[in-house]
Amino acid sequence: MKKQALAALIALSVSIPAMAATFNSPDKVFIKASAAHAITVENWDSGENAASTFTNAYKFTNSYRISHGLLGAKADVVMPEALQRNMSVDLSTIMIDDLDGKMPLTTFLRDRLKNHSMVVLKNNHLVHQHFWNNMDENSTHLDMSVTKSYTSMLAAIAVSEGKLDMSKPVTDYLPELNNTGWSKATVQEVADMRTSLKMTPTKGKSWDDRMTGAQGYNGDLSKTYPNGVADYFKFVTSVTEPMGSKYMYQCANTEVLGKIVEAATGERLADLLESEIWQKVGMENDAFLMSDPSGYPMASGGLNATTRDLARTGRMILNNGKNYLGEQVVPKQFIDNLFAGNDTVRSAWSKGKESALADGWYKDQFRLLNVGGHNILAMVGIHGQVVAMHKETGIVIAMNGGYPMTETPRMAISLFHKVIPAIIDAINEYKSK
């Protein structure tokens, strides 16, 4: 009887057409409850509040629910694969140097880096996972600029379908940007952060609050910015370096890239994330993608996903863009190019401030860093959100965190020169025993 019921459920789930990503307004009940803790729409993303809010960030803004494909999904949705555990590495046995001497990696992660969760895979096998800060394996977390890499993967899919040409001018897809700093840029230069836009950062920040205001990040400014982030682009009118010559990390580029993907495909970015990635990789949980009031997602930093699903994404990338069933999700050529780089992105990286961190490059919204002899492909968020992928060993390290400051050398050094290499080396040592 149970088998018959299960069969009926499966038949029902594959016969109902997939729904598009569902748009939701800010959660007024949640916001009211947050006020009792002195947390408001205006201050939810401050360093002080990160631990409390990053697991519920999407509730403060407009957002889309990104279905992973259970009941109501179309027939080709890929169900999650069970992660097997045939080895286990105890992170508490790995010692990390800090100012006051050596300490266990778990202590360093929790107390110094304000890490909230971590999932480590080797190939298809689960090596380690922990969930702190009242999280569990089904908890979503704001992933900040890890989102950028997903936007780029959607661009790559559009390229593979013949809908997008990365060598074309931005204005071929977005003619409204003719009088902006992007007027002479190609789509590829936007994806590689090689536009050197002349920005007007808010004092004490590396970004312009007008952009986050247009996105509705800290409250509804739809009367000022009725078209959402699109109304911000007009403020960016020039560049500081020859177009394409220098790497300069600027979130506005990713917002433009997302708009280009929508223009090229004729589809909403949130719907593409759901149908082309979330329902094809084999994710375990729904995700949430924050949005401006006009309905355009925050392409540069709005994803809220579980750490296990971030790890599954990393595994798909290391599997040459295929899911665990061997079905192509992201084009292999795109991934090969991320790992190979080219002279243009290497030269651009060498002129940017991040070159002090490591040799490498920034290409298509991913970083490739050579650290301690390891070539690490990374999706990176500014508060300690990372998906680090080591191709030679098949290791994926996915983590979420709430480091209270953004873009600091200490956080970058701690993550990429200490934590990630130490875990890779520990797994390699385990396998060699």
FENMOWO-V403614 format. One record per residue. N is the residue number from 0. RES is the residue in one letter. D_FIRST is the distance of its C-alpha to the first C-alpha in Angstrom with 1 decimal. Layout:
BEGIN
n->N res->RES d_first->D_FIRST
n->N res->RES d_first->D_FIRST
END
This chain:
BEGIN
n->0 res->M d_first->0.0
n->1 res->K d_first->3.8
n->2 res->K d_first->5.4
n->3 res->Q d_first->5.1
n->4 res->A d_first->6.3
n->5 res->L d_first->8.6
n->6 res->A d_first->9.9
n->7 res->A d_first->10.7
n->8 res->L d_first->12.4
n->9 res->I d_first->14.3
n->10 res->A d_first->15.4
n->11 res->L d_first->16.6
n->12 res->S d_first->18.4
n->13 res->V d_first->20.3
n->14 res->S d_first->21.2
n->15 res->I d_first->23.1
n->16 res->P d_first->26.6
n->17 res->A d_first->27.7
n->18 res->M d_first->29.7
n->19 res->A d_first->33.1
n->20 res->A d_first->34.0
n->21 res->T d_first->34.2
n->22 res->F d_first->37.7
n->23 res->N d_first->38.2
n->24 res->S d_first->41.4
n->25 res->P d_first->42.6
n->26 res->D d_first->40.6
n->27 res->K d_first->43.2
n->28 res->V d_first->41.5
n->29 res->F d_first->41.3
n->30 res->I d_first->44.9
n->31 res->K d_first->46.2
n->32 res->A d_first->44.5
n->33 res->S d_first->46.1
n->34 res->A d_first->49.5
n->35 res->A d_first->49.5
n->36 res->H d_first->49.6
n->37 res->A d_first->52.4
n->38 res->I d_first->50.2
n->39 res->T d_first->50.7
n->40 res->V d_first->49.9
n->41 res->E d_first->53.4
n->42 res->N d_first->53.0
n->43 res->W d_first->49.3
n->44 res->D d_first->50.0
n->45 res->S d_first->53.0
n->46 res->G d_first->53.1
n->47 res->E d_first->53.2
n->48 res->N d_first->49.9
n->49 res->A d_first->48.0
n->50 res->A d_first->46.0
n->51 res->S d_first->44.8
n->52 res->T d_first->44.2
n->53 res->F d_first->43.1
n->54 res->T d_first->39.4
n->55 res->N d_first->39.6
n->56 res->A d_first->42.3
n->57 res->Y d_first->40.6
n->58 res->K d_first->40.5
n->59 res->F d_first->44.3
n->60 res->T d_first->44.5
n->61 res->N d_first->42.9
n->62 res->S d_first->40.0
n->63 res->Y d_first->37.2
n->64 res->R d_first->33.6
n->65 res->I d_first->32.7
n->66 res->S d_first->28.9
n->67 res->H d_first->27.4
n->68 res->G d_first->24.8
n->69 res->L d_first->21.5
n->70 res->L d_first->20.0
n->71 res->G d_first->22.6
n->72 res->A d_first->24.0
n->73 res->K d_first->25.2
n->74 res->A d_first->23.7
n->75 res->D d_first->26.2
n->76 res->V d_first->25.6
n->77 res->V d_first->25.4
n->78 res->M d_first->23.0
n->79 res->P d_first->24.6
n->80 res->E d_first->25.3
n->81 res->A d_first->25.0
n->82 res->L d_first->28.6
n->83 res->Q d_first->29.3
n->84 res->R d_first->32.0
n->85 res->N d_first->34.2
n->86 res->M d_first->37.4
n->87 res->S d_first->38.6
n->88 res->V d_first->42.0
n->89 res->D d_first->43.2
n->90 res->L d_first->45.1
n->91 res->S d_first->47.1
n->92 res->T d_first->48.9
n->93 res->I d_first->50.2
n->94 res->M d_first->53.6
n->95 res->I d_first->54.9
n->96 res->D d_first->58.5
n->97 res->D d_first->59.5
n->98 res->L d_first->62.7
n->99 res->D d_first->62.6
n->100 res->G d_first->61.5
n->101 res->K d_first->58.3
n->102 res->M d_first->55.1
n->103 res->P d_first->51.4
n->104 res->L d_first->49.6
n->105 res->T d_first->47.1
n->106 res->T d_first->50.0
n->107 res->F d_first->51.6
n->108 res->L d_first->48.5
n->109 res->R d_first->47.8
n->110 res->D d_first->51.3
n->111 res->R d_first->53.4
n->112 res->L d_first->51.1
n->113 res->K d_first->48.8
n->114 res->N d_first->45.7
n->115 res->H d_first->42.4
n->116 res->S d_first->39.9
n->117 res->M d_first->39.8
n->118 res->V d_first->37.3
n->119 res->V d_first->38.7
n->120 res->L d_first->37.2
n->121 res->K d_first->38.7
n->122 res->N d_first->37.2
n->123 res->N d_first->33.4
n->124 res->H d_first->33.6
n->125 res->L d_first->33.9
n->126 res->V d_first->37.2
n->127 res->H d_first->37.6
n->128 res->Q d_first->36.4
n->129 res->H d_first->37.7
n->130 res->F d_first->37.3
n->131 res->W d_first->40.2
n->132 res->N d_first->41.5
n->133 res->N d_first->38.4
n->134 res->M d_first->36.2
n->135 res->D d_first->32.9
n->136 res->E d_first->31.1
n->137 res->N d_first->29.7
n->138 res->S d_first->33.2
n->139 res->T d_first->35.1
n->140 res->H d_first->38.8
n->141 res->L d_first->41.7
n->142 res->D d_first->42.5
n->143 res->M d_first->45.9
n->144 res->S d_first->47.4
n->145 res->V d_first->44.6
n->146 res->T d_first->43.6
n->147 res->K d_first->46.6
n->148 res->S d_first->45.1
n->149 res->Y d_first->42.0
n->150 res->T d_first->44.3
n->151 res->S d_first->46.2
n->152 res->M d_first->43.1
n->153 res->L d_first->42.3
n->154 res->A d_first->45.9
n->155 res->A d_first->45.5
n->156 res->I d_first->42.5
n->157 res->A d_first->44.6
n->158 res->V d_first->47.4
n->159 res->S d_first->45.2
n->160 res->E d_first->44.3
n->161 res->G d_first->48.0
n->162 res->K d_first->47.9
n->163 res->L d_first->50.0
n->164 res->D d_first->53.2
n->165 res->M d_first->54.0
n->166 res->S d_first->57.7
n->167 res->K d_first->58.3
n->168 res->P d_first->60.0
n->169 res->V d_first->57.9
n->170 res->T d_first->59.7
n->171 res->D d_first->58.4
n->172 res->Y d_first->55.1
n->173 res->L d_first->56.4
n->174 res->P d_first->59.9
n->175 res->E d_first->60.1
n->176 res->L d_first->60.8
n->177 res->N d_first->64.1
n->178 res->N d_first->66.2
n->179 res->T d_first->64.3
n->180 res->G d_first->64.3
n->181 res->W d_first->61.7
n->182 res->S d_first->64.0
n->183 res->K d_first->65.0
n->184 res->A d_first->61.8
n->185 res->T d_first->59.4
n->186 res->V d_first->55.6
n->187 res->Q d_first->55.8
n->188 res->E d_first->58.4
n->189 res->V d_first->56.2
n->190 res->A d_first->53.2
n->191 res->D d_first->55.5
n->192 res->M d_first->57.1
n->193 res->R d_first->60.5
n->194 res->T d_first->61.8
n->195 res->S d_first->64.0
n->196 res->L d_first->63.6
n->197 res->K d_first->66.2
n->198 res->M d_first->64.1
n->199 res->T d_first->65.3
n->200 res->P d_first->63.3
n->201 res->T d_first->63.2
n->202 res->K d_first->65.5
n->203 res->G d_first->63.8
n->204 res->K d_first->60.9
n->205 res->S d_first->60.4
n->206 res->W d_first->58.9
n->207 res->D d_first->60.1
n->208 res->D d_first->58.6
n->209 res->R d_first->59.0
n->210 res->M d_first->56.1
n->211 res->T d_first->53.8
n->212 res->G d_first->55.1
n->213 res->A d_first->54.3
n->214 res->Q d_first->50.8
n->215 res->G d_first->50.3
n->216 res->Y d_first->49.8
n->217 res->N d_first->51.6
n->218 res->G d_first->51.6
n->219 res->D d_first->51.7
n->220 res->L d_first->54.9
n->221 res->S d_first->53.7
n->222 res->K d_first->57.0
n->223 res->T d_first->58.9
n->224 res->Y d_first->56.5
n->225 res->P d_first->54.8
n->226 res->N d_first->53.6
n->227 res->G d_first->52.2
n->228 res->V d_first->53.1
n->229 res->A d_first->54.7
n->230 res->D d_first->57.5
n->231 res->Y d_first->58.3
n->232 res->F d_first->59.1
n->233 res->K d_first->62.4
n->234 res->F d_first->63.7
n->235 res->V d_first->63.5
n->236 res->T d_first->66.5
n->237 res->S d_first->67.9
n->238 res->V d_first->67.4
n->239 res->T d_first->69.3
n->240 res->E d_first->69.2
n->241 res->P d_first->69.4
n->242 res->M d_first->66.0
n->243 res->G d_first->63.7
n->244 res->S d_first->66.0
n->245 res->K d_first->64.5
n->246 res->Y d_first->61.2
n->247 res->M d_first->60.9
n->248 res->Y d_first->57.6
n->249 res->Q d_first->57.2
n->250 res->C d_first->53.9
n->251 res->A d_first->55.3
n->252 res->N d_first->55.0
n->253 res->T d_first->51.2
n->254 res->E d_first->51.0
n->255 res->V d_first->53.1
n->256 res->L d_first->50.9
n->257 res->G d_first->47.8
n->258 res->K d_first->49.8
n->259 res->I d_first->50.8
n->260 res->V d_first->47.2
n->261 res->E d_first->46.3
n->262 res->A d_first->49.4
n->263 res->A d_first->48.8
n->264 res->T d_first->45.1
n->265 res->G d_first->45.3
n->266 res->E d_first->42.2
n->267 res->R d_first->41.7
n->268 res->L d_first->41.7
n->269 res->A d_first->38.7
n->270 res->D d_first->36.7
n->271 res->L d_first->37.8
n->272 res->L d_first->36.9
n->273 res->E d_first->33.4
n->274 res->S d_first->32.9
n->275 res->E d_first->35.2
n->276 res->I d_first->34.6
n->277 res->W d_first->31.9
n->278 res->Q d_first->29.1
n->279 res->K d_first->30.5
n->280 res->V d_first->31.2
n->281 res->G d_first->27.7
n->282 res->M d_first->28.6
n->283 res->E d_first->26.5
n->284 res->N d_first->27.8
n->285 res->D d_first->29.5
n->286 res->A d_first->33.2
n->287 res->F d_first->36.0
n->288 res->L d_first->39.2
n->289 res->M d_first->42.1
n->290 res->S d_first->44.1
n->291 res->D d_first->47.5
n->292 res->P d_first->47.8
n->293 res->S d_first->48.2
n->294 res->G d_first->44.7
n->295 res->Y d_first->45.9
n->296 res->P d_first->44.1
n->297 res->M d_first->46.1
n->298 res->A d_first->46.1
n->299 res->S d_first->48.2
n->300 res->G d_first->46.4
n->301 res->G d_first->43.6
n->302 res->L d_first->40.4
n->303 res->N d_first->38.3
n->304 res->A d_first->35.6
n->305 res->T d_first->34.0
n->306 res->T d_first->35.9
n->307 res->R d_first->33.1
n->308 res->D d_first->32.9
n->309 res->L d_first->36.6
n->310 res->A d_first->36.3
n->311 res->R d_first->33.7
n->312 res->T d_first->36.3
n->313 res->G d_first->39.0
n->314 res->R d_first->36.9
n->315 res->M d_first->36.4
n->316 res->I d_first->40.2
n->317 res->L d_first->41.0
n->318 res->N d_first->38.7
n->319 res->N d_first->41.2
n->320 res->G d_first->39.2
n->321 res->K d_first->36.0
n->322 res->N d_first->32.5
n->323 res->Y d_first->30.6
n->324 res->L d_first->29.3
n->325 res->G d_first->33.0
n->326 res->E d_first->33.1
n->327 res->Q d_first->36.3
n->328 res->V d_first->36.2
n->329 res->V d_first->39.9
n->330 res->P d_first->42.6
n->331 res->K d_first->43.8
n->332 res->Q d_first->47.4
n->333 res->F d_first->47.2
n->334 res->I d_first->46.0
n->335 res->D d_first->48.6
n->336 res->N d_first->51.2
n->337 res->L d_first->50.2
n->338 res->F d_first->50.8
n->339 res->A d_first->54.0
n->340 res->G d_first->55.7
n->341 res->N d_first->59.0
n->342 res->D d_first->62.7
n->343 res->T d_first->62.4
n->344 res->V d_first->59.8
n->345 res->R d_first->61.4
n->346 res->S d_first->64.7
n->347 res->A d_first->63.2
n->348 res->W d_first->61.5
n->349 res->S d_first->64.8
n->350 res->K d_first->66.4
n->351 res->G d_first->63.8
n->352 res->K d_first->63.7
n->353 res->E d_first->60.5
n->354 res->S d_first->62.2
n->355 res->A d_first->63.6
n->356 res->L d_first->60.1
n->357 res->A d_first->59.6
n->358 res->D d_first->60.4
n->359 res->G d_first->57.9
n->360 res->W d_first->57.1
n->361 res->Y d_first->55.1
n->362 res->K d_first->53.4
n->363 res->D d_first->50.9
n->364 res->Q d_first->50.0
n->365 res->F d_first->49.4
n->366 res->R d_first->51.8
n->367 res->L d_first->52.6
n->368 res->L d_first->54.5
n->369 res->N d_first->56.2
n->370 res->V d_first->56.2
n->371 res->G d_first->57.2
n->372 res->G d_first->56.9
n->373 res->H d_first->53.3
n->374 res->N d_first->52.6
n->375 res->I d_first->50.0
n->376 res->L d_first->48.3
n->377 res->A d_first->47.6
n->378 res->M d_first->46.0
n->379 res->V d_first->47.9
n->380 res->G d_first->47.9
n->381 res->I d_first->51.0
n->382 res->H d_first->49.6
n->383 res->G d_first->48.1
n->384 res->Q d_first->45.1
n->385 res->V d_first->45.0
n->386 res->V d_first->42.9
n->387 res->A d_first->45.1
n->388 res->M d_first->44.4
n->389 res->H d_first->46.2
n->390 res->K d_first->45.9
n->391 res->E d_first->47.6
n->392 res->T d_first->45.1
n->393 res->G d_first->41.9
n->394 res->I d_first->42.1
n->395 res->V d_first->40.8
n->396 res->I d_first->41.8
n->397 res->A d_first->40.4
n->398 res->M d_first->41.7
n->399 res->N d_first->42.2
n->400 res->G d_first->45.1
n->401 res->G d_first->47.5
n->402 res->Y d_first->51.0
n->403 res->P d_first->53.3
n->404 res->M d_first->55.7
n->405 res->T d_first->55.2
n->406 res->E d_first->56.6
n->407 res->T d_first->58.5
n->408 res->P d_first->59.8
n->409 res->R d_first->58.7
n->410 res->M d_first->55.0
n->411 res->A d_first->55.2
n->412 res->I d_first->57.1
n->413 res->S d_first->54.7
n->414 res->L d_first->51.6
n->415 res->F d_first->53.0
n->416 res->H d_first->55.7
n->417 res->K d_first->54.1
n->418 res->V d_first->50.4
n->419 res->I d_first->49.0
n->420 res->P d_first->51.3
n->421 res->A d_first->50.9
n->422 res->I d_first->47.1
n->423 res->I d_first->47.5
n->424 res->D d_first->50.1
n->425 res->A d_first->48.1
n->426 res->I d_first->45.1
n->427 res->N d_first->47.5
n->428 res->E d_first->49.2
n->429 res->Y d_first->45.9
n->430 res->K d_first->45.0
n->431 res->S d_first->48.5
n->432 res->K d_first->48.4
END
